[in-house]
Amino acid sequence: MKMNWRNMAALALFATATVAAGSASAAAASAADIKEVRFGVEASYAPFESKSPSGELQGFDIDIGNAVCAKLKAKCVWVENSFDGLIPALEARKFNAINSDMTITEQRRQAIDFTDPIYTIPNQMIAKKGSGLLPTAASLKGKHVGVLQGTIQETYAKARWAPAGVDVVPYQTQDQIYADLASGRLDAAFQDAEAASKGFLKKPQGAGFDFAGPAVSDEKLLGAGVGFGLRKGDKALKDAVNQALKELKADGTIDRFAAKYFDVKVVLK
């Protein structure tokens, strides 16, 4: 059967519409197919993620994760893991998203993907009151500074301070850092300012300690925002989670969570 140009054009338009509709349906189906989100988390970093006395996970990131799952009508499963092992465990498919105050950096982007940035927290050092220590290589030379393994603070301290004679000491959990700081085995600790405030300075263990110097900024090494870490190529999950996060920002949910845990505005728009 021969076709005139009108029939051919109509057929082409029909085919294009069918493909577009099919793509939209596939995208919707992909989001609808997400029945469970498995989050990897290092649970000793209050107020972002920690455990209650009864052993339940709690914190800002936990609240956000549960809210995202509710938006997606998916089950939330939390998998505990050391922070420095989160990216390898994600790649090994032990979970399908990292939700543990992980800052988006170019170095990490080489291995994994990220959602849109959700929030940003200043990075600050803590030490004994009156120590006079500052977050500089000159001030910290010969001192022992604790950092959490695999964090941007470890990367920064090893790049900027260690070459000048600062003993940068990595730990597997933040609680171990606070214990050694309180006992005098460390001179200082470098971490998120809010984690330091809520997880140590405002607790009995942190009596006699305070922030040492101003916040430290370095976009290359310390990044410019926190997001969920995802495996490269997991587009369906990334699109679905980004949409959920966008809605949770727009309706004020994440701002309410932030007000519950933090003293400063942290949510990125």
C-alpha positions in Angstrom: 0.0 0.0 0.0 1.3 3.4 -0.9 1.2 6.3 1.5 0.9 10.0 0.6 2.9 12.5 2.6 -0.1 13.3 4.9 -0.4 9.6 5.9 3.3 9.4 6.5 3.4 12.6 8.6 0.4 11.3 10.6 2.1 8.0 11.2 5.3 9.7 12.3 3.5 11.9 14.7 1.7 8.9 16.1 4.9 7.0 16.5 6.6 9.9 18.2 3.7 10.3 20.6 3.6 6.6 21.3 7.4 6.6 22.2 7.0 9.7 24.4 4.0 8.2 26.2 5.9 4.9 26.6 8.9 6.7 28.0 6.7 8.6 30.5 5.0 5.4 31.5 8.3 3.7 31.9 9.6 6.5 34.1 6.4 6.4 36.2 6.6 2.6 36.4 10.2 2.8 37.5 9.3 5.1 40.4 6.3 3.0 41.2 8.5 -0.1 41.2 10.6 1.2 44.1 9.1 -0.8 46.9 12.0 -0.5 49.3 14.9 1.9 49.9 17.9 0.5 51.7 20.0 3.3 53.3 23.6 2.8 54.4 24.3 4.8 57.6 27.1 5.2 60.2 25.1 5.7 63.3 27.4 7.5 65.7 27.2 11.1 64.4 24.6 13.0 66.3 22.5 15.0 65.5 22.5 13.5 62.0 22.3 9.9 62.9 22.7 8.1 66.2 21.0 5.6 68.4 18.5 6.2 71.2 19.0 4.5 74.6 16.6 1.8 73.3 18.7 1.2 70.2 16.5 2.9 67.6 18.1 5.1 64.9 17.4 8.8 65.3 18.5 12.1 63.8 18.2 14.6 61.0 19.2 12.3 58.2 17.0 9.5 59.6 14.0 11.8 59.6 14.7 12.9 56.0 15.2 9.3 54.9 11.9 8.1 56.5 10.1 11.1 54.9 11.5 10.3 51.5 10.3 6.7 51.8 6.9 7.9 52.8 6.7 10.1 49.7 7.7 7.1 47.6 5.3 4.8 49.4 8.4 2.5 49.9 9.7 0.6 52.9 12.8 2.1 54.6 15.5 -0.3 55.6 18.6 1.0 57.5 21.9 -0.8 57.1 24.7 0.2 59.6 28.2 0.5 58.2 31.5 2.2 59.1 31.6 5.6 57.3 34.8 4.8 55.4 33.2 1.6 54.1 29.9 3.2 52.9 31.0 3.8 49.2 32.5 0.3 48.8 29.4 -1.2 50.4 27.1 0.8 48.1 29.0 -0.5 45.1 28.8 -4.0 46.5 25.0 -3.6 46.6 24.6 -4.0 50.4 22.3 -1.0 50.1 21.1 1.3 47.4 21.7 4.7 48.9 24.0 6.4 51.4 22.2 8.6 53.9 24.9 9.5 56.4 25.8 13.3 56.2 28.0 12.6 53.2 29.2 15.8 51.5 29.2 15.9 47.7 32.8 16.3 46.4 34.4 15.8 43.1 36.6 13.0 44.5 33.5 11.0 45.6 31.7 11.8 42.3 34.4 9.8 40.6 33.1 6.6 42.3 29.4 7.3 42.9 26.5 9.6 42.0 24.6 11.9 44.2 21.1 13.4 44.6 20.7 17.2 44.5 22.3 18.8 47.5 19.9 18.8 50.5 21.8 20.9 53.2 25.2 22.2 54.1 26.9 22.3 57.5 30.1 24.3 58.5 33.2 22.3 59.5 34.8 23.3 62.7 37.5 22.1 65.1 37.0 21.5 68.9 39.6 21.5 71.6 40.0 22.3 75.3 38.9 25.8 76.4 41.9 28.1 76.5 44.0 25.8 74.4 44.6 28.7 71.9 44.6 26.2 69.1 43.4 27.3 65.6 42.5 25.2 62.6 45.8 25.9 60.8 48.9 23.9 60.1 51.1 26.3 62.1 49.0 26.1 65.2 48.5 22.3 65.1 52.1 21.3 64.4 53.0 18.4 66.7 49.4 18.1 67.9 47.1 15.1 67.6 43.8 15.8 65.7 41.0 13.2 65.5 39.0 12.7 62.3 36.4 10.2 61.2 37.7 7.8 58.6 36.5 8.4 55.0 35.2 11.9 55.8 35.9 15.2 54.0 37.5 16.4 57.3 40.0 13.5 57.1 40.8 14.4 53.4 41.3 18.1 54.3 43.4 17.4 57.4 45.7 15.0 55.6 46.1 17.4 52.7 46.4 20.7 54.5 47.8 19.8 58.0 49.6 16.5 58.0 52.4 17.7 55.6 53.3 20.4 58.1 53.8 17.9 61.0 50.3 17.6 62.4 49.4 14.0 63.6 46.0 13.4 61.9 44.5 10.4 63.6 41.6 8.6 61.8 38.9 6.7 63.7 36.1 4.4 62.6 33.4 6.1 64.8 32.9 9.6 66.0 32.2 8.3 69.5 35.8 7.0 69.7 37.1 10.4 68.8 35.1 12.1 71.5 36.3 9.5 74.1 39.9 10.1 73.2 39.5 13.9 73.2 37.9 13.8 76.6 40.6 11.5 78.0 43.4 13.7 76.6 44.8 11.3 74.0 43.8 13.9 71.4 44.4 17.6 71.3 41.6 18.4 69.0 38.9 16.9 66.7 37.7 18.2 63.4 34.1 17.5 62.2 30.8 19.1 61.3 30.0 22.0 63.7 26.6 20.7 64.5 27.8 17.2 65.2 30.4 18.7 67.5 27.9 20.9 69.3 25.1 18.4 69.7 27.1 15.2 69.9 29.8 16.4 72.4 30.0 20.1 73.5 26.4 20.1 74.9 26.9 16.8 76.7 28.5 16.2 80.1 31.5 14.6 78.3 32.2 17.9 76.5 32.5 20.0 79.6 35.7 22.1 79.4 35.8 22.0 75.6 34.7 24.5 73.0 35.1 25.4 69.3 38.7 26.2 68.4 38.9 28.9 65.8 36.5 29.8 63.0 34.8 27.4 60.6 37.0 26.0 57.9 36.1 26.5 54.2 37.6 24.8 51.1 35.1 24.0 48.4 37.5 21.6 46.6 38.1 19.4 49.6 35.2 20.1 51.9 32.5 20.3 49.2 29.4 22.5 49.1 26.5 20.4 50.2 25.2 17.1 51.5 23.2 14.6 49.4 22.3 10.9 49.2 25.0 8.8 47.6 23.8 6.5 44.8 25.3 4.0 42.4 26.2 5.4 39.0 23.5 4.7 36.5 20.7 4.2 39.0 18.6 6.9 37.3 15.2 5.7 38.4 16.0 5.9 42.0 17.9 9.2 41.6 14.9 10.8 39.8 12.4 9.5 42.3 14.4 10.6 45.3 15.2 14.0 43.9 11.5 14.6 43.3 10.6 13.5 46.8 13.3 15.8 48.2 12.1 18.7 46.1 8.5 18.2 47.5 9.8 17.9 51.1 11.7 21.2 50.7 8.8 22.9 49.1 6.3 22.0 51.8 8.7 22.9 54.6 9.2 19.4 56.0 13.0 19.4 55.8 13.1 22.9 57.3 11.0 21.6 60.3 13.4 18.7 60.7 16.4 21.2 60.7 14.7 23.4 63.3 14.3 20.4 65.5 18.0 19.5 65.4 20.0 22.6 64.5 20.6 26.2 65.7 21.3 27.6 62.2 19.7 27.4 58.8 21.2 24.5 56.8 18.6 23.6 54.1 19.6 24.3 50.5 16.9 25.5 48.1 
